[in-house]
Amino acid sequence: MKLRSPSSFRRAAPAAASSARWAVASALLALASATQAQGVDAPTLQALDAQIAKVSPQLVSWRRDIHAHPELSGQERRTAALVAEHLRGLGLSVQTGVGGTGVVATLQGAHPGKLVALRADMDALPVPEGTGLPFASQVKAQYLGKEVPVMHACGHDGHTAILMGVAQALAGMKDQIHGSVRFIFQPAEEGAPNEPDAQGVAPSFGAKAMIEQGALKGVQAIYGLHLTANIPFGVAGYRSGPLMASADDIHINVVGRGAHGSAPWAGVDPIVAASQVVLGLQTVVSRQLNISEEPAVVTIGAINGGTRFNIIPDKVEMLGTLRTFDEPMRAEAQKRIRNTAQLIAESSGAKAEVRFGPVSYPVTVNSPELTQASVPALKQAMNGQAVVVPKISGSEDFSEFQKVVPGFFFFLGATPKGLQAASAPSNHSPRFDFNEDALPMGVRSLSVLALDFLNRS
């Protein structure tokens, strides 16, 4: 459940005001990019590297502790407490319970200036760990009414450790900072912690809930990263514009009329109708959307209906996902999915009830202006190892932050030692792991990006 907004935060501005603020910020960023910023100066980078060297051993300790104690979306109480204690120890003012179990803190530099935000996600997944690591998770928790094994199978343990390290490194350089840095430790990136009601409505969660409770108040830009074993170690992957797909849960109930299996004419068979709907939905991408503009994916991943071999059920439930890289195409695809399902079901005398969500993430779009201005700093931080990557059909609710302020999201290659990026277990695999030597690189990249942004006029 979403907790009450802390008193130091104000509810987010209406959508129109947010859009106007985003447009103004983008214009300023476009102007700033014309100066061809090249990252931070040599003395600042040297001071930062000294701070990172101090915190590096703790990065591994934090990561392993968090990995051994994973928490599902909305349940990140232990992780949030660890983060809050660390931030308070740095002398920062800390707000907890933001958007559920989220933690927010702001570092004020010694000199006035802009406000930039950095974000890390904290939640784990209902996945049985198969890494064999000495600090592997043994944790089980409740998920959708069942006890399930829990694992950090997407690198969020690393993300949290990295941002804790960034906070410590930059706090040690406070006297050199012009402006302020807000650290956002986000819960529930992986999905809704609460099941939707009968109408499919669930309370806001993750990034959206934190925004509603003021986490971006005053922020002019936001940066985030994602660890991956499928980009070579030490390489950052970025892309201007659409980087990751939108994601919409698809729920379709095909309602017929039950009957004896020996007399199907006495009822309306929702299993046959559902089968026809699955086939019809394959034409949404292949025949109904203009995929010469942007790719799209429609997948039905689960069909549930019936209890016995000779009973035609009343209803069949279908679950799936929609992925797109363009918001107008996303809206069009939703309309086509609804129409296709409803009309096919209707043709056999059944009825299709279609809804989307509660997971409903926008396209992750890197502001072209912010990307152009930030890439020199990213390349500096990564010693030149930053490359443009293809679009990725996975999704991220970092996109919610990008709807409010310009944002830049990138991937950090962390292929484990002895493995190849092309074949290493990917995010969400029970065998997913990453090279911990990437943790200081994550601290360096986010820190340089933040300092570079603050130093730009």
Phi, psi and omega in degrees: 000147178283127180278166180295143182296132175301152186296335182281355180249154176240145179302147184301151179292159177303162185303319182297316179295321179297317180296319179295317179298318179298318182295318178297315180297320179297319179297318177296321179294321178299320178295318181295324183294336180294339180281356178055057178303142185241027180092204184261161181284167186300315179298321179294317179295322178295318178294321179295315180299326177295320178293320180295322178300324179292323187269346187306314179300325179291329180303315180293318180298315179298313183300315183291324177295314180294321180297321181285346182231061183288152179225136181290169180306127180083356181245017191280045185290315180294315179298315180298321179295320177299315179297311183298319179298318179296315182294321177296323178296338177273000179085015181272151172279126190240135172249131178245168180070025181273117182066030182114258180249017183290156180233134180227135176215151181235130175262119178265120178291168181288344183239148180293157179169203185279177178236120179243146181247147174234138187234141171227144176261152191242348192274159180249187187235155175281072184229134176283123185290134179231025183280331186074012179294149179296339178251026180299150181288138170244012189282142169234150182209170179276130178216118181053042176080006180235152173276126185228153172289150184234138182214146168278084184260010181229009175085007183291336172298319176292319179301316181296315179298319180300312183290328172299320178292320177300315180301317181292317181296314182287328175298328177286351179242019187309321184293343182260358187267129175258102183115200185223154179236126177258130180257121183245112176257108193260136171271168163056041173288329186284347178153177185293129178284344181238141178291146179291162177281189184298336179267004179082014182262131177235152177300154176303148181213168175062221183301319183299318179294321179293321178297315180299334180259019166091014184297335181259010182303121178083352183287140181253342176197158181222143179236149176205161179223167176220125175289142176213142176273356187257012166240137184307145181306134176083008179245133174264137177246129182220170177200136174279145181078210182299123179250313181234153186285158165291163177220128176229121170298139176248125175238120179233121172256117176263114186255121177241220177216121185296154179198174176287141181298339180276351182223064184299336179293346180277353180223196174233114189279108181286341179290315177296316180298318180296321178299318179292326177295316179302314179294319180297324181294339177294340180275349179301313179278316188284337186227342189251338180252146178277086184279005170286342178273309179210148176286164177208158179223132169236120180232132169259118186254349181208138173228124182231124178184144177089154181229343187209152187298333186244025177235122173278122185282170176280332192211149172232133178256135178236138180235140180202190179218147176243132177233131177218168179240016184209128185295318175298320177295324177300313179297319179295319180296319178299317179296318181292321177298314181297312181296316182298313181295315184293317184288323177293316179298318181298326182295339178252011178088003178264183178225137178249125176256118187242132172216160180239144181105179012284335173291119183208078185267137176290174174294136174279108186242115175283122178307121179304320181293314180293322178299311180302319182286334187265336185302319177302322179291320178297317180294323177297313182296327183262016180054041177086352185270071177223126186228155175283133180247159177293166173298148185238129185279357168291172184225165186208136177273009164305335179301332178295320176297321183291343174286340185258317179225157176301137181224156179227120183239137182216166179254143179245115181293129184215047180301128179300152179301137178087356180244162176256143182302324184291335185240358180295145177305134186273172176305140181081359174281146174299343181254011181295134174209169177219160179285118184292346175293347177282344183299311177298329176296321177297318178297316182295315184294312180294322180294313180297318179299317180295313182295319179299315179298315182293330182279344180285138179284000000 
